[in-house]
Amino acid sequence: MTRFADMASNDVWCVENGGASLYHGRVQMLEFAVRRMLVSFLAGSFLFVAPSLAAAQWAPVEQVKTYTVSGSTGIELYSQIGEKGPLVGGQMRTIAHTDFKLLWSRNYQPQPDGSCKLVSARPSLTLIYTLPKAGKMPGALKTKWDTFAEGVRRHERVHGDMIVEMVREIEAVSVGLTAADDPKCQKIRQDLTARLGEISKRNRERHRDYDKLEMNNGGNVHQLILKLVNE
């Protein structure tokens, strides 16, 4: 969901609930079929912008949420992931999910020649990871679980890194963007909006490609699941 609150020369906008998820695979006849990882990456609208010295002066805030599963075997643990994992889109349970909230503070300034210039664009990014957590279990199973959980955490971390890179790209090309004959700073907003889809599309494709690689047969996440559930 994207919300915009535009003001005369300055505005702040927020992109909420963009993310990527590991989808839980069904277990049948002791054969484990893993669905392709899908990306629920609601990028909304992003700014396409020019280099800025302020680019290195912010850092994302991270939040980690967990849900608890229990069981005495890897199969039981994985089955509980299918029952308790985060719901994405209200339809599908996932193993893990990377979400984000992004606020932009933008300063548009009318110029003496009648143009408008975006003189600053500062992001405030929160990354929200939802990961599985297991209760008490036998030592051998704990070892298997710890390997699985760490692998899932690393996978979601890559999604988080991609989001940060996207925001830095937006910031790097934002500041200094100018629209001629735009004393009310309206054309520049339209120009930005037209460019946002390019960044959004590239990033959705990047997340999808990464997920497919990880979840296909032999991929890192696919192997993590097999090692967890196989006795």
MARNU-144329 format. One record per residue (C-alpha): residue in one letter; residue number from 1; x, y, z. Coordinates in nm, 2 decimals. Example, Ala and Ser with C-alpha at 12.3 -4.5 7.8 and 13.67 -1.06 7.14 Angstrom:
2
<dodo residuo="A" num="1" east="1.23" north="-0.45" up="0.78"/>
<dodo residuo="S" num="2" east="1.37" north="-0.11" up="0.71"/>
REM end
This chain:
231
<dodo residuo="M" num="1" east="0.00" north="0.00" up="0.00"/>
<dodo residuo="T" num="2" east="0.14" north="0.34" up="-0.09"/>
<dodo residuo="R" num="3" east="0.04" north="0.67" up="0.06"/>
<dodo residuo="F" num="4" east="0.13" north="1.01" up="-0.05"/>
<dodo residuo="A" num="5" east="0.10" north="1.34" up="0.14"/>
<dodo residuo="D" num="6" east="0.21" north="1.62" up="-0.10"/>
<dodo residuo="M" num="7" east="0.26" north="1.98" up="0.02"/>
<dodo residuo="A" num="8" east="0.34" north="2.29" up="-0.18"/>
<dodo residuo="S" num="9" east="0.72" north="2.27" up="-0.21"/>
<dodo residuo="N" num="10" east="0.81" north="1.98" up="0.02"/>
<dodo residuo="D" num="11" east="0.65" north="1.65" up="0.07"/>
<dodo residuo="V" num="12" east="0.69" north="1.32" up="0.25"/>
<dodo residuo="W" num="13" east="0.57" north="0.99" up="0.11"/>
<dodo residuo="C" num="14" east="0.56" north="0.64" up="0.24"/>
<dodo residuo="V" num="15" east="0.58" north="0.30" up="0.07"/>
<dodo residuo="E" num="16" east="0.45" north="0.04" up="0.30"/>
<dodo residuo="N" num="17" east="0.43" north="-0.34" up="0.30"/>
<dodo residuo="G" num="18" east="0.68" north="-0.41" up="0.02"/>
<dodo residuo="G" num="19" east="0.86" north="-0.74" up="0.07"/>
<dodo residuo="A" num="20" east="0.97" north="-1.08" up="-0.04"/>
<dodo residuo="S" num="21" east="0.87" north="-1.42" up="0.10"/>
<dodo residuo="L" num="22" east="0.97" north="-1.78" up="0.12"/>
<dodo residuo="Y" num="23" east="0.67" north="-1.99" up="0.04"/>
<dodo residuo="H" num="24" east="0.60" north="-2.31" up="0.23"/>
<dodo residuo="G" num="25" east="0.60" north="-2.62" up="0.03"/>
<dodo residuo="R" num="26" east="0.34" north="-2.90" up="0.08"/>
<dodo residuo="V" num="27" east="0.46" north="-3.24" up="0.21"/>
<dodo residuo="Q" num="28" east="0.31" north="-3.55" up="0.04"/>
<dodo residuo="M" num="29" east="0.40" north="-3.92" up="0.05"/>
<dodo residuo="L" num="30" east="0.73" north="-3.83" up="0.23"/>
<dodo residuo="E" num="31" east="0.84" north="-3.65" up="-0.09"/>
<dodo residuo="F" num="32" east="0.89" north="-3.28" up="-0.04"/>
<dodo residuo="A" num="33" east="0.78" north="-3.05" up="-0.32"/>
<dodo residuo="V" num="34" east="0.89" north="-2.69" up="-0.27"/>
<dodo residuo="R" num="35" east="0.69" north="-2.43" up="-0.45"/>
<dodo residuo="R" num="36" east="0.88" north="-2.16" up="-0.63"/>
<dodo residuo="M" num="37" east="0.95" north="-1.87" up="-0.41"/>
<dodo residuo="L" num="38" east="0.73" north="-1.59" up="-0.51"/>
<dodo residuo="V" num="39" east="0.79" north="-1.22" up="-0.43"/>
<dodo residuo="S" num="40" east="0.52" north="-1.01" up="-0.28"/>
<dodo residuo="F" num="41" east="0.71" north="-0.70" up="-0.36"/>
<dodo residuo="L" num="42" east="0.47" north="-0.41" up="-0.36"/>
<dodo residuo="A" num="43" east="0.71" north="-0.14" up="-0.46"/>
<dodo residuo="G" num="44" east="0.45" north="0.12" up="-0.50"/>
<dodo residuo="S" num="45" east="0.62" north="0.43" up="-0.63"/>
<dodo residuo="F" num="46" east="0.98" north="0.53" up="-0.60"/>
<dodo residuo="L" num="47" east="1.18" north="0.83" up="-0.69"/>
<dodo residuo="F" num="48" east="1.43" north="0.83" up="-0.97"/>
<dodo residuo="V" num="49" east="1.70" north="1.08" up="-0.88"/>
<dodo residuo="A" num="50" east="2.07" north="1.23" up="-0.92"/>
<dodo residuo="P" num="51" east="2.39" north="1.18" up="-0.71"/>
<dodo residuo="S" num="52" east="2.39" north="1.33" up="-0.36"/>
<dodo residuo="L" num="53" east="2.66" north="1.37" up="-0.10"/>
<dodo residuo="A" num="54" east="2.40" north="1.29" up="0.16"/>
<dodo residuo="A" num="55" east="2.37" north="0.93" up="0.03"/>
<dodo residuo="A" num="56" east="2.60" north="0.78" up="0.29"/>
<dodo residuo="Q" num="57" east="2.45" north="0.96" up="0.58"/>
<dodo residuo="W" num="58" east="2.15" north="0.73" up="0.66"/>
<dodo residuo="A" num="59" east="2.12" north="0.36" up="0.75"/>
<dodo residuo="P" num="60" east="1.81" north="0.14" up="0.76"/>
<dodo residuo="V" num="61" east="1.65" north="0.04" up="1.09"/>
<dodo residuo="E" num="62" east="1.59" north="-0.33" up="1.13"/>
<dodo residuo="Q" num="63" east="1.31" north="-0.51" up="1.31"/>
<dodo residuo="V" num="64" east="1.30" north="-0.89" up="1.36"/>
<dodo residuo="K" num="65" east="0.97" north="-1.06" up="1.43"/>
<dodo residuo="T" num="66" east="0.94" north="-1.44" up="1.50"/>
<dodo residuo="Y" num="67" east="0.68" north="-1.70" up="1.51"/>
<dodo residuo="T" num="68" east="0.73" north="-2.02" up="1.71"/>
<dodo residuo="V" num="69" east="0.71" north="-2.38" up="1.58"/>
<dodo residuo="S" num="70" east="0.75" north="-2.70" up="1.78"/>
<dodo residuo="G" num="71" east="0.80" north="-3.07" up="1.70"/>
<dodo residuo="S" num="72" east="1.01" north="-3.37" up="1.77"/>
<dodo residuo="T" num="73" east="1.11" north="-3.43" up="1.40"/>
<dodo residuo="G" num="74" east="1.20" north="-3.21" up="1.11"/>
<dodo residuo="I" num="75" east="0.88" north="-3.31" up="0.93"/>
<dodo residuo="E" num="76" east="0.67" north="-3.19" up="1.23"/>
<dodo residuo="L" num="77" east="0.86" north="-2.86" up="1.24"/>
<dodo residuo="Y" num="78" east="0.82" north="-2.80" up="0.87"/>
<dodo residuo="S" num="79" east="0.45" north="-2.89" up="0.89"/>
<dodo residuo="Q" num="80" east="0.41" north="-2.62" up="1.16"/>
<dodo residuo="I" num="81" east="0.57" north="-2.37" up="0.94"/>
<dodo residuo="G" num="82" east="0.29" north="-2.44" up="0.69"/>
<dodo residuo="E" num="83" east="0.04" north="-2.38" up="0.96"/>
<dodo residuo="K" num="84" east="0.19" north="-2.08" up="1.14"/>
<dodo residuo="G" num="85" east="0.42" north="-1.90" up="0.89"/>
<dodo residuo="P" num="86" east="0.33" north="-1.54" up="0.80"/>
<dodo residuo="L" num="87" east="0.04" north="-1.49" up="0.56"/>
<dodo residuo="V" num="88" east="0.12" north="-1.29" up="0.25"/>
<dodo residuo="G" num="89" east="-0.17" north="-1.14" up="0.06"/>
<dodo residuo="G" num="90" east="-0.41" north="-1.32" up="0.30"/>
<dodo residuo="Q" num="91" east="-0.37" north="-1.64" up="0.10"/>
<dodo residuo="M" num="92" east="-0.04" north="-1.82" up="0.13"/>
<dodo residuo="R" num="93" east="0.17" north="-1.92" up="0.43"/>
<dodo residuo="T" num="94" east="0.54" north="-1.84" up="0.40"/>
<dodo residuo="I" num="95" east="0.85" north="-1.97" up="0.57"/>
<dodo residuo="A" num="96" east="0.98" north="-1.62" up="0.61"/>
<dodo residuo="H" num="97" east="0.91" north="-1.27" up="0.49"/>
<dodo residuo="T" num="98" east="1.10" north="-0.95" up="0.44"/>
<dodo residuo="D" num="99" east="0.89" north="-0.64" up="0.45"/>
<dodo residuo="F" num="100" east="0.98" north="-0.27" up="0.46"/>
<dodo residuo="K" num="101" east="0.85" north="0.08" up="0.53"/>
<dodo residuo="L" num="102" east="1.00" north="0.36" up="0.35"/>
<dodo residuo="L" num="103" east="0.95" north="0.73" up="0.41"/>
<dodo residuo="W" num="104" east="1.09" north="1.00" up="0.19"/>
<dodo residuo="S" num="105" east="1.13" north="1.37" up="0.28"/>
<dodo residuo="R" num="106" east="1.16" north="1.57" up="-0.05"/>
<dodo residuo="N" num="107" east="1.23" north="1.93" up="-0.09"/>
<dodo residuo="Y" num="108" east="1.12" north="2.09" up="-0.42"/>
<dodo residuo="Q" num="109" east="1.24" north="2.44" up="-0.49"/>
<dodo residuo="P" num="110" east="1.10" north="2.67" up="-0.76"/>
<dodo residuo="Q" num="111" east="1.40" north="2.84" up="-0.94"/>
<dodo residuo="P" num="112" east="1.43" north="3.20" up="-1.06"/>
<dodo residuo="D" num="113" east="1.42" north="3.08" up="-1.43"/>
<dodo residuo="G" num="114" east="1.08" north="2.92" up="-1.38"/>
<dodo residuo="S" num="115" east="1.20" north="2.57" up="-1.34"/>
<dodo residuo="C" num="116" east="1.17" north="2.34" up="-1.04"/>
<dodo residuo="K" num="117" east="1.45" north="2.15" up="-0.87"/>
<dodo residuo="L" num="118" east="1.44" north="1.87" up="-0.63"/>
<dodo residuo="V" num="119" east="1.72" north="1.99" up="-0.39"/>
<dodo residuo="S" num="120" east="1.70" north="1.71" up="-0.14"/>
<dodo residuo="A" num="121" east="1.54" north="1.37" up="-0.09"/>
<dodo residuo="R" num="122" east="1.62" north="1.19" up="0.23"/>
<dodo residuo="P" num="123" east="1.49" north="0.83" up="0.30"/>
<dodo residuo="S" num="124" east="1.39" north="0.67" up="0.63"/>
<dodo residuo="L" num="125" east="1.39" north="0.29" up="0.58"/>
<dodo residuo="T" num="126" east="1.27" north="0.02" up="0.81"/>
<dodo residuo="L" num="127" east="1.33" north="-0.34" up="0.72"/>
<dodo residuo="I" num="128" east="1.10" north="-0.59" up="0.89"/>
<dodo residuo="Y" num="129" east="1.21" north="-0.96" up="0.89"/>
<dodo residuo="T" num="130" east="0.96" north="-1.23" up="1.00"/>
<dodo residuo="L" num="131" east="1.15" north="-1.56" up="1.07"/>
<dodo residuo="P" num="132" east="1.06" north="-1.90" up="1.23"/>
<dodo residuo="K" num="133" east="1.18" north="-1.98" up="1.58"/>
<dodo residuo="A" num="134" east="1.17" north="-2.33" up="1.73"/>
<dodo residuo="G" num="135" east="1.11" north="-2.43" up="2.09"/>
<dodo residuo="K" num="136" east="1.29" north="-2.70" up="2.29"/>
<dodo residuo="M" num="137" east="1.40" north="-3.01" up="2.09"/>
<dodo residuo="P" num="138" east="1.64" north="-3.29" up="2.11"/>
<dodo residuo="G" num="139" east="2.01" north="-3.21" up="2.04"/>
<dodo residuo="A" num="140" east="2.04" north="-3.37" up="1.70"/>
<dodo residuo="L" num="141" east="1.72" north="-3.21" up="1.58"/>
<dodo residuo="K" num="142" east="1.84" north="-2.87" up="1.72"/>
<dodo residuo="T" num="143" east="2.15" north="-2.89" up="1.51"/>
<dodo residuo="K" num="144" east="1.94" north="-2.95" up="1.20"/>
<dodo residuo="W" num="145" east="1.70" north="-2.67" up="1.29"/>
<dodo residuo="D" num="146" east="1.98" north="-2.42" up="1.36"/>
<dodo residuo="T" num="147" east="2.13" north="-2.49" up="1.02"/>
<dodo residuo="F" num="148" east="1.79" north="-2.44" up="0.85"/>
<dodo residuo="A" num="149" east="1.70" north="-2.13" up="1.05"/>
<dodo residuo="E" num="150" east="2.04" north="-1.97" up="0.98"/>
<dodo residuo="G" num="151" east="2.01" north="-2.04" up="0.61"/>
<dodo residuo="V" num="152" east="1.66" north="-1.89" up="0.60"/>
<dodo residuo="R" num="153" east="1.79" north="-1.58" up="0.79"/>
<dodo residuo="R" num="154" east="2.07" north="-1.54" up="0.54"/>
<dodo residuo="H" num="155" east="1.83" north="-1.57" up="0.25"/>
<dodo residuo="E" num="156" east="1.60" north="-1.30" up="0.38"/>
<dodo residuo="R" num="157" east="1.90" north="-1.08" up="0.45"/>
<dodo residuo="V" num="158" east="1.98" north="-1.08" up="0.08"/>
<dodo residuo="H" num="159" east="1.63" north="-0.95" up="0.02"/>
<dodo residuo="G" num="160" east="1.69" north="-0.68" up="0.27"/>
<dodo residuo="D" num="161" east="2.02" north="-0.58" up="0.11"/>
<dodo residuo="M" num="162" east="1.84" north="-0.56" up="-0.23"/>
<dodo residuo="I" num="163" east="1.59" north="-0.32" up="-0.08"/>
<dodo residuo="V" num="164" east="1.87" north="-0.10" up="0.07"/>
<dodo residuo="E" num="165" east="2.04" north="-0.10" up="-0.27"/>
<dodo residuo="M" num="166" east="1.72" north="0.01" up="-0.44"/>
<dodo residuo="V" num="167" east="1.67" north="0.30" up="-0.20"/>
<dodo residuo="R" num="168" east="2.03" north="0.41" up="-0.25"/>
<dodo residuo="E" num="169" east="1.98" north="0.40" up="-0.62"/>
<dodo residuo="I" num="170" east="1.67" north="0.61" up="-0.58"/>
<dodo residuo="E" num="171" east="1.86" north="0.86" up="-0.37"/>
<dodo residuo="A" num="172" east="2.16" north="0.87" up="-0.59"/>
<dodo residuo="V" num="173" east="1.96" north="0.98" up="-0.90"/>
<dodo residuo="S" num="174" east="1.71" north="1.20" up="-0.72"/>
<dodo residuo="V" num="175" east="1.87" north="1.51" up="-0.59"/>
<dodo residuo="G" num="176" east="1.92" north="1.77" up="-0.86"/>
<dodo residuo="L" num="177" east="1.64" north="1.65" up="-1.08"/>
<dodo residuo="T" num="178" east="1.50" north="1.96" up="-1.26"/>
<dodo residuo="A" num="179" east="1.19" north="2.03" up="-1.47"/>
<dodo residuo="A" num="180" east="1.19" north="2.33" up="-1.69"/>
<dodo residuo="D" num="181" east="0.89" north="2.57" up="-1.70"/>
<dodo residuo="D" num="182" east="0.75" north="2.43" up="-1.38"/>
<dodo residuo="P" num="183" east="0.71" north="2.72" up="-1.13"/>
<dodo residuo="K" num="184" east="0.45" north="2.52" up="-0.92"/>
<dodo residuo="C" num="185" east="0.67" north="2.21" up="-0.91"/>
<dodo residuo="Q" num="186" east="0.40" north="1.99" up="-1.07"/>
<dodo residuo="K" num="187" east="0.57" north="1.86" up="-1.38"/>
<dodo residuo="I" num="188" east="0.87" north="1.74" up="-1.18"/>
<dodo residuo="R" num="189" east="0.64" north="1.51" up="-0.98"/>
<dodo residuo="Q" num="190" east="0.49" north="1.37" up="-1.30"/>
<dodo residuo="D" num="191" east="0.84" north="1.31" up="-1.43"/>
<dodo residuo="L" num="192" east="0.94" north="1.13" up="-1.11"/>
<dodo residuo="T" num="193" east="0.63" north="0.91" up="-1.12"/>
<dodo residuo="A" num="194" east="0.70" north="0.81" up="-1.48"/>
<dodo residuo="R" num="195" east="1.05" north="0.70" up="-1.38"/>
<dodo residuo="L" num="196" east="0.95" north="0.51" up="-1.07"/>
<dodo residuo="G" num="197" east="0.80" north="0.22" up="-1.26"/>
<dodo residuo="E" num="198" east="1.14" north="0.15" up="-1.42"/>
<dodo residuo="I" num="199" east="1.31" north="0.11" up="-1.08"/>
<dodo residuo="S" num="200" east="1.02" north="-0.09" up="-0.94"/>
<dodo residuo="K" num="201" east="1.02" north="-0.33" up="-1.23"/>
<dodo residuo="R" num="202" east="1.39" north="-0.40" up="-1.22"/>
<dodo residuo="N" num="203" east="1.38" north="-0.47" up="-0.85"/>
<dodo residuo="R" num="204" east="1.08" north="-0.70" up="-0.87"/>
<dodo residuo="E" num="205" east="1.26" north="-0.90" up="-1.14"/>
<dodo residuo="R" num="206" east="1.57" north="-0.91" up="-0.93"/>
<dodo residuo="H" num="207" east="1.39" north="-1.05" up="-0.63"/>
<dodo residuo="R" num="208" east="1.21" north="-1.31" up="-0.84"/>
<dodo residuo="D" num="209" east="1.53" north="-1.42" up="-1.01"/>
<dodo residuo="Y" num="210" east="1.70" north="-1.47" up="-0.68"/>
<dodo residuo="D" num="211" east="1.41" north="-1.66" up="-0.53"/>
<dodo residuo="K" num="212" east="1.39" north="-1.89" up="-0.83"/>
<dodo residuo="L" num="213" east="1.76" north="-1.97" up="-0.80"/>
<dodo residuo="E" num="214" east="1.73" north="-2.04" up="-0.43"/>
<dodo residuo="M" num="215" east="1.41" north="-2.25" up="-0.45"/>
<dodo residuo="N" num="216" east="1.46" north="-2.45" up="-0.76"/>
<dodo residuo="N" num="217" east="1.59" north="-2.81" up="-0.73"/>
<dodo residuo="G" num="218" east="1.94" north="-2.79" up="-0.59"/>
<dodo residuo="G" num="219" east="1.91" north="-2.43" up="-0.47"/>
<dodo residuo="N" num="220" east="2.02" north="-2.33" up="-0.13"/>
<dodo residuo="V" num="221" east="1.68" north="-2.30" up="0.03"/>
<dodo residuo="H" num="222" east="1.56" north="-2.62" up="-0.14"/>
<dodo residuo="Q" num="223" east="1.85" north="-2.80" up="0.01"/>
<dodo residuo="L" num="224" east="1.79" north="-2.65" up="0.35"/>
<dodo residuo="I" num="225" east="1.44" north="-2.79" up="0.35"/>
<dodo residuo="L" num="226" east="1.54" north="-3.13" up="0.24"/>
<dodo residuo="K" num="227" east="1.81" north="-3.15" up="0.51"/>
<dodo residuo="L" num="228" east="1.56" north="-3.05" up="0.78"/>
<dodo residuo="V" num="229" east="1.29" north="-3.30" up="0.69"/>
<dodo residuo="N" num="230" east="1.49" north="-3.60" up="0.58"/>
<dodo residuo="E" num="231" east="1.57" north="-3.85" up="0.86"/>
REM end
